[in-house]
Structures are given as structure tokens and as C-alpha cells.
Amino acid sequence: MSGKVKPRRRYDSARRREAAQQRRAAVVDAASRLFVRKGFAGTTIARIAEDARVSEETVYKAFGNKIALVRAMRDKALAGEGPVHAERRSDRMQASENDPRKIVRDWGVLAMEVAPRVAPVLLLVRAGAASDPELARLQEEMDAARLTRMAHNARTLLKGGHLRAGVTLEAATDVLWTYSSPDLYELLVIRRGWPVERYGRFIADAMIAALLPS
């Protein structure tokens, strides 16, 4: 009998985990829609729970507060499309590709995928940071995470001997930090109406011109 009970317990546990993941995803999706439409301050946990069709208790148990929800939105956006996280795909590409121009152009392609997802989240945080100390701290946290990632990418170019003479690791990091900025995406795509493909090509060309030998 024990041999028959254990598989059912494993099956039930897997179903519970899947249901919990689905509820969590529904909450993040609802929060994303509401934060963009109503702003951070104008969105309540109660309204998020209502839109996600879960209880407020479920939201608080899964996330704790709205700040944690914004983090979850950012993390989902950075993952990009498909089953493999965008940063892991980028790391694999950097490890296998020797042509620095191909590396940078692949970063531009990745930006076309990720920026439309993550920029609205970062701009939401920026908009509220001036009046909300918690959002101000979250902006600092997210800025630091992006800077760390850009330093990682810059180090790839440095270790490969790809940087133009005189371009330091710090300078390369600052260039990548600038062209990955949500502010630039806002200026060119949101305000000037550029297609995201043009935006991706532009930042790749700009990074190549700033960092690599001619």
C-alpha cells in the first residue's frame, strides 16, 4: 500500500506548487496592468487581488507588500521571452562568441526583447521615487543591479581584448550603463515613437562606436 500512496502525495504536491505559481503569476500580471494605469500610489493590494481573482491574504502571503511586487515585475521583465532567462542566454553567447561586434549587436537584439518589458517598470519606480522613500530606495537598488550587470558585460569585452585603446573597464561600464538606460528608451521609443528595432540597432551602433576599435 505504501508504494501506491507516495506517488499520489508527490502528484498532489506538484499540483499545489503549480497552482501557487499560477496564482503568483496572475498577481504579478494584475499588478503590472494596474501600476501602469493608476500609478504606484493609486494602486491598492485590494484592487490587485480583485483583478487577479485571489484573496488579499494570498497577495500578502506571496509578496508581503507593493515594493516586493514591483521587484517581481522587474524580474519577470528581465527574463524576456521563452524558457531560458535573457541574462543566461546573453552569458552563453558571450562565452561562445569571439567577434566583439557580434557580441554588441546581440546585446542590441536582446534589448529589443527586454527593454519594452522592463523600461516601464523602471520608469514607474523613477516616477514615484521623488515622493516615496521606499521607491527611492528601490530605484537605488535597481540602478545598482543594472550597473553590476553592465560591469559584467564590460568585463567580457575587456577580457577578450576587444576594447579600443584607452577605454577602461570603468569607462566601458558607463557606456553600457548609459545605453541600457530606461531614460533613453523613454526618449526614443516612447516619446519619439521609434520602432524598437531601430532603437536596438541605434544602441548597438553607438556602443560599437564608443567601445571598439574602428
C-alpha positions as CSV (number, residue, x, y, z in Angstrom):
1,M,0.0,0.0,0.0
2,S,2.8,2.4,0.8
3,G,4.1,2.2,-2.7
4,K,0.8,3.5,-4.0
5,V,0.4,6.4,-1.6
6,K,3.7,8.1,-2.2
7,P,3.2,8.8,-5.9
8,R,-0.2,10.4,-5.1
9,R,1.4,12.6,-2.4
10,R,4.1,13.7,-4.9
11,Y,1.4,14.4,-7.5
12,D,-0.7,16.4,-5.1
13,S,2.3,18.4,-4.0
14,A,3.3,19.1,-7.6
15,R,-0.3,20.3,-8.3
16,R,-0.2,22.6,-5.3
17,R,3.1,24.1,-6.4
18,E,1.7,24.6,-9.9
19,A,-1.4,26.3,-8.6
20,A,0.6,28.5,-6.3
21,Q,2.8,29.6,-9.3
22,Q,-0.2,30.3,-11.4
23,R,-1.7,32.5,-8.6
24,R,1.6,34.3,-8.2
25,A,1.8,34.9,-12.0
26,A,-1.7,36.2,-12.0
27,V,-0.9,38.7,-9.2
28,V,2.2,40.0,-10.9
29,D,0.2,40.4,-14.2
30,A,-2.6,42.3,-12.4
31,A,-0.1,44.5,-10.6
32,S,1.7,45.3,-13.9
33,R,-1.5,46.4,-15.5
34,L,-2.7,48.5,-12.5
35,F,0.6,50.1,-11.7
36,V,1.0,51.3,-15.3
37,R,-2.6,52.6,-15.5
38,K,-3.1,54.0,-12.0
39,G,0.5,54.5,-10.7
40,F,2.1,53.0,-7.7
41,A,0.4,55.2,-5.1
42,G,-3.0,54.8,-6.8
43,T,-3.0,51.0,-6.8
44,T,-4.0,49.1,-3.7
45,I,-3.3,45.5,-2.7
46,A,-7.1,45.0,-2.6
47,R,-7.5,46.1,-6.2
48,I,-4.6,43.9,-7.3
49,A,-6.2,40.9,-5.5
50,E,-9.5,41.6,-7.1
51,D,-8.1,41.8,-10.6
52,A,-6.0,38.7,-10.1
53,R,-9.1,36.9,-8.6
54,V,-7.3,35.9,-5.4
55,S,-7.7,36.9,-1.8
56,E,-5.7,39.8,-0.3
57,E,-4.2,37.3,2.1
58,T,-2.8,35.4,-0.9
59,V,-1.1,38.6,-2.2
60,Y,0.4,39.4,1.2
61,K,1.5,35.9,1.8
62,A,3.2,35.6,-1.6
63,F,4.8,39.1,-1.8
64,G,4.3,41.0,1.5
65,N,3.9,44.5,0.0
66,K,3.7,46.5,-3.2
67,I,7.5,47.1,-3.3
68,A,8.1,43.3,-3.5
69,L,5.5,43.2,-6.3
70,V,7.5,45.8,-8.3
71,R,10.6,43.7,-7.8
72,A,8.8,40.6,-9.1
73,M,7.6,42.6,-12.1
74,R,11.2,43.7,-12.8
75,D,12.5,40.2,-12.5
76,K,9.8,38.8,-14.9
77,A,10.6,41.6,-17.4
78,L,14.3,40.9,-17.3
79,A,13.7,37.2,-18.0
80,G,12.5,38.1,-21.5
81,E,10.7,35.6,-23.7
82,G,10.9,31.8,-23.7
83,P,12.1,29.2,-21.1
84,V,15.7,30.5,-20.7
85,H,16.3,33.7,-18.8
86,A,17.6,36.5,-21.1
87,E,20.7,37.1,-19.0
88,R,21.6,33.4,-19.1
89,R,21.2,33.5,-22.9
90,S,23.4,36.5,-23.0
91,D,26.1,34.8,-20.9
92,R,26.1,31.8,-23.1
93,M,26.5,34.0,-26.2
94,Q,29.4,35.9,-24.6
95,A,31.1,32.7,-23.6
96,S,31.0,31.3,-27.2
97,E,31.3,34.3,-29.4
98,N,34.7,35.8,-30.3
99,D,33.6,38.6,-32.6
100,P,33.1,41.7,-30.4
101,R,30.8,43.4,-33.0
102,K,28.6,40.3,-33.0
103,I,28.5,40.4,-29.2
104,V,27.4,44.0,-29.1
105,R,24.9,43.6,-31.8
106,D,23.4,40.6,-29.9
107,W,23.1,42.9,-26.9
108,G,21.1,45.2,-29.2
109,V,18.8,42.4,-30.2
110,L,18.4,41.4,-26.6
111,A,17.5,45.0,-25.8
112,M,14.7,44.9,-28.4
113,E,13.2,41.9,-26.4
114,V,13.8,43.1,-22.9
115,A,13.6,46.9,-22.9
116,P,9.9,47.1,-23.8
117,R,9.2,44.9,-20.8
118,V,11.5,46.3,-18.2
119,A,11.6,50.0,-19.0
120,P,8.0,50.7,-18.0
121,V,8.8,49.1,-14.6
122,L,11.9,51.2,-14.1
123,L,10.1,54.3,-15.2
124,L,7.3,53.6,-12.8
125,V,9.8,53.4,-10.0
126,R,11.5,56.6,-11.1
127,A,8.2,58.5,-11.2
128,G,7.4,57.6,-7.6
129,A,10.9,57.9,-6.2
130,A,10.7,61.6,-5.7
131,S,7.9,61.4,-3.2
132,D,8.1,57.9,-1.8
133,P,11.2,57.0,0.2
134,E,10.6,53.2,-0.3
135,L,10.5,53.7,-4.1
136,A,13.6,55.9,-3.9
137,R,15.5,53.1,-2.1
138,L,14.1,50.6,-4.7
139,Q,15.4,52.8,-7.5
140,E,18.9,52.8,-6.0
141,E,18.7,49.0,-5.7
142,M,17.6,48.6,-9.3
143,D,20.2,51.1,-10.6
144,A,22.9,49.2,-8.7
145,A,21.8,45.9,-10.1
146,R,21.8,47.3,-13.7
147,L,25.3,48.8,-13.1
148,T,26.6,45.5,-11.8
149,R,25.3,43.7,-14.9
150,M,26.8,46.3,-17.3
151,A,30.1,45.9,-15.5
152,H,29.9,42.2,-16.1
153,N,29.3,42.8,-19.8
154,A,32.1,45.4,-20.0
155,R,34.4,42.8,-18.4
156,T,33.7,40.4,-21.2
157,L,35.0,43.0,-23.7
158,L,38.0,43.7,-21.6
159,K,39.0,40.1,-21.0
160,G,38.6,39.4,-24.8
161,G,40.9,42.2,-25.6
162,H,38.2,43.9,-27.6
163,L,38.1,47.4,-26.1
164,R,39.7,50.3,-28.0
165,A,43.0,51.5,-26.7
166,G,42.4,53.9,-23.8
167,V,38.9,52.7,-22.9
168,T,39.0,51.4,-19.3
169,L,36.7,49.0,-17.6
170,E,35.0,51.8,-15.8
171,A,34.5,53.8,-19.0
172,A,33.1,50.8,-20.8
173,T,30.7,50.1,-17.9
174,D,29.5,53.7,-18.0
175,V,28.9,53.5,-21.8
176,L,26.8,50.3,-21.4
177,W,25.0,51.7,-18.4
178,T,24.0,54.8,-20.5
179,Y,22.7,52.8,-23.5
180,S,20.8,50.4,-21.3
181,S,19.1,53.2,-19.5
182,P,15.2,53.3,-19.4
183,D,15.5,57.0,-19.9
184,L,17.0,56.5,-23.3
185,Y,14.2,54.0,-24.2
186,E,11.7,56.6,-23.0
187,L,13.2,59.4,-25.1
188,L,13.5,57.4,-28.3
189,V,10.7,54.8,-28.3
190,I,8.0,56.2,-26.0
191,R,8.4,59.9,-26.8
192,R,9.8,60.0,-30.3
193,G,8.0,56.9,-31.5
194,W,10.9,54.9,-32.8
195,P,10.2,51.3,-33.6
196,V,12.0,49.0,-31.1
197,E,14.1,47.6,-34.0
198,R,15.5,51.0,-34.8
199,Y,16.2,51.5,-31.1
200,G,18.1,48.2,-30.8
201,R,20.2,49.0,-33.9
202,F,20.9,52.5,-32.7
203,I,22.3,51.5,-29.3
204,A,24.3,48.7,-30.8
205,D,25.9,51.1,-33.3
206,A,26.5,53.6,-30.6
207,M,28.2,51.1,-28.2
208,I,30.4,49.8,-31.1
209,A,31.5,53.3,-32.0
210,A,32.2,54.2,-28.3
211,L,34.0,51.0,-27.3
212,L,35.6,49.0,-30.1
213,P,38.5,49.8,-32.5
214,S,37.4,51.3,-35.8
